[in-house]
């Protein structure tokens, strides 16, 4: 059977055009997550040996440490968090609604999961989930850089500034994605 590609990519068939656009965006976002995850894990791996045997991992509002763990335990926690948290966020936003649509917390859910809108809705959720994953990797990297800045005597204000920048960027990405998700699934006027 020969498929008329021009007909399927035309405005008369927006689902096919949307599917192609989503597929490209999904691939680009997946590549971005994997690359950023690789960078984060490389930074973590390269800087872990600089940490003292006992690491300050929690800080009060005054900036003073009020929680510690061994460097070995910290290494396990930060790597697990860096890899696991982005995956969990993506799964909650993209995979759970695919399998259990009733668990999707979006306004007018029945409309968005009706057969005519279902695939487009799931594609949108997948995109938002991947962007959430990017924000989660930034958050994990920012937290690690902060721990390095607070525990390694040779580190200076540059590391602290980088940590703050990464944390602010992570919060902005996560907040913007949450707002975009809410707007994408708002009730019709």
C-alpha positions as CSV (number, residue, x, y, z in Angstrom):
1,X,0.0,0.0,0.0
2,X,1.4,3.4,-1.0
3,X,0.9,6.3,1.4
4,X,0.5,9.7,0.0
5,X,3.0,11.6,2.3
6,X,1.8,15.0,1.1
7,X,-1.8,14.2,2.0
8,X,-0.8,13.0,5.5
9,X,1.3,16.1,6.3
10,X,-1.3,18.6,5.1
11,X,-3.5,20.7,7.4
12,X,-6.4,18.4,6.5
13,X,-4.6,15.7,8.6
14,X,-3.2,17.7,11.6
15,X,-2.7,14.5,13.6
16,X,0.0,13.2,11.3
17,X,1.7,16.6,11.1
18,X,1.5,16.9,14.9
19,X,2.9,13.4,15.3
20,X,5.9,14.2,13.2
21,X,6.5,17.4,15.0
22,X,6.2,15.7,18.4
23,X,8.5,12.9,17.3
24,X,11.3,15.3,16.4
25,X,10.8,17.4,19.6
26,X,10.7,14.3,21.7
27,X,14.0,13.1,20.2
28,X,15.6,16.4,20.7
29,X,14.5,16.6,24.3
30,X,15.6,13.1,24.9
31,X,19.0,13.9,23.5
32,X,19.2,17.0,25.6
33,X,18.3,15.1,28.8
34,X,20.9,12.4,28.1
35,X,23.6,14.9,27.3
36,X,22.9,17.0,30.3
37,X,22.7,13.9,32.5
38,X,26.1,12.9,31.1
39,X,27.6,16.3,31.9
40,X,26.1,16.2,35.4
41,X,27.5,12.7,36.1
42,X,30.9,13.7,34.7
43,X,31.0,16.8,37.0
44,X,29.9,14.7,40.0
45,X,32.4,12.0,39.3
46,X,35.2,14.4,38.8
47,X,34.5,16.4,42.0
48,X,33.6,13.6,44.5
49,X,37.2,12.9,45.3
50,X,37.6,16.5,46.5
51,X,35.1,16.0,49.3
52,X,36.2,15.4,52.9
53,X,35.3,12.1,54.6
54,X,32.2,13.7,56.3
55,X,30.2,16.0,54.0
56,X,27.9,18.8,55.0
57,X,24.7,18.2,53.0
58,X,22.1,20.3,54.6
59,X,22.3,24.0,55.4
60,X,20.1,26.4,57.3
61,X,18.8,29.7,56.1
62,X,21.9,31.3,57.6
63,X,24.1,29.2,55.3
64,X,25.6,27.1,58.1
65,X,25.6,23.3,57.9
66,X,23.1,21.5,60.0
67,X,23.2,18.0,58.4
68,X,26.0,15.7,57.4
69,X,26.7,12.3,55.9
70,X,29.8,10.3,54.9
71,X,31.3,11.1,51.5
72,X,30.6,7.5,50.4
73,X,26.9,7.8,51.3
74,X,26.7,11.2,49.7
75,X,28.1,9.8,46.4
76,X,25.4,7.1,46.4
77,X,22.7,9.6,47.2
78,X,23.7,12.3,44.6
79,X,24.2,9.8,41.8
80,X,20.8,8.1,42.6
81,X,19.1,11.4,42.8
82,X,20.7,12.7,39.6
83,X,19.6,9.7,37.6
84,X,16.4,8.7,39.4
85,X,14.6,12.0,40.1
86,X,14.5,13.1,36.4
87,X,13.2,9.6,35.4
88,X,10.5,9.6,38.2
89,X,9.3,13.1,37.1
90,X,9.1,12.1,33.5
91,X,7.3,8.8,34.4
92,X,4.8,10.6,36.6
93,X,4.0,13.2,33.9
94,X,4.2,11.0,30.8
95,X,3.9,7.3,31.5
96,X,1.4,7.1,34.3
97,X,-1.3,9.0,32.4
98,X,-0.7,6.7,29.4
99,X,-1.4,3.6,31.4
100,X,-3.8,5.2,34.0
101,X,-5.5,8.2,32.4
102,X,-7.8,8.6,35.5
103,X,-4.7,9.6,37.5
104,X,-3.9,12.5,35.2
105,X,-4.6,15.7,37.2
106,X,-5.6,18.0,34.3
107,X,-8.8,20.1,34.0
108,X,-11.5,18.6,31.9
109,X,-9.6,15.3,31.7
110,X,-12.4,13.4,29.9
111,X,-12.2,15.9,27.0
112,X,-8.4,15.6,26.7
113,X,-8.4,11.8,26.9
114,X,-11.4,11.3,24.5
115,X,-10.3,9.3,21.4
116,X,-10.0,12.3,19.2
117,X,-7.5,14.1,21.5
118,X,-5.9,11.2,23.4
119,X,-2.6,10.8,21.4
120,X,-2.1,14.5,21.2
121,X,-2.7,14.8,24.9
122,X,-0.2,12.0,25.6
123,X,2.4,13.6,23.3
124,X,2.0,16.9,25.1
125,X,2.4,15.2,28.5
126,X,5.5,13.4,27.2
127,X,7.0,16.7,26.1
128,X,6.3,18.3,29.4
129,X,7.7,15.3,31.2
130,X,11.0,15.5,29.3
131,X,11.3,19.2,30.1
132,X,10.6,18.4,33.7
133,X,13.5,15.8,33.5
134,X,15.8,18.5,32.2
135,X,14.9,20.8,35.1
136,X,15.5,17.9,37.5
137,X,19.0,17.2,36.2
138,X,19.8,20.9,36.5
139,X,18.5,20.8,40.1
140,X,20.6,17.8,41.0
141,X,23.7,19.3,39.5
142,X,23.1,22.6,41.2
143,X,22.7,20.9,44.6
144,X,26.0,19.0,44.0
145,X,27.9,22.2,43.1
146,X,26.5,23.8,46.2
147,X,27.7,20.9,48.3
148,X,31.2,21.2,46.7
149,X,31.2,25.0,47.3
150,X,30.4,24.5,51.0
151,X,32.7,21.5,51.6
152,X,35.9,22.1,49.6
153,X,38.1,24.7,51.1
154,X,39.8,25.5,47.7
155,X,36.4,26.3,46.1
156,X,35.4,29.9,46.2
157,X,32.6,32.2,45.3
158,X,32.6,31.1,41.7
159,X,31.3,27.6,42.7
160,X,28.7,29.1,45.0
161,X,27.6,31.5,42.2
162,X,27.4,28.5,39.7
163,X,25.4,26.6,42.2
164,X,22.9,29.4,42.7
165,X,22.7,30.0,39.0
166,X,22.0,26.2,38.3
167,X,19.4,26.1,41.1
168,X,17.6,29.2,39.9
169,X,17.6,27.9,36.3
170,X,16.3,24.6,37.5
171,X,13.5,26.2,39.5
172,X,12.6,28.5,36.5
173,X,12.5,25.5,34.1
174,X,10.3,23.5,36.4
175,X,8.0,26.4,37.2
176,X,7.7,27.4,33.5
177,X,6.9,23.8,32.5
178,X,4.3,23.5,35.3
179,X,2.7,26.8,34.1
180,X,2.9,25.7,30.4
181,X,1.3,22.3,31.3
182,X,-1.5,24.1,33.2
183,X,-2.1,26.5,30.3
184,X,-2.0,23.7,27.6
185,X,-4.8,21.9,29.4
186,X,-7.0,24.7,30.5
187,X,-10.8,24.5,30.2
188,X,-12.2,26.0,27.0
189,X,-13.7,29.4,27.4
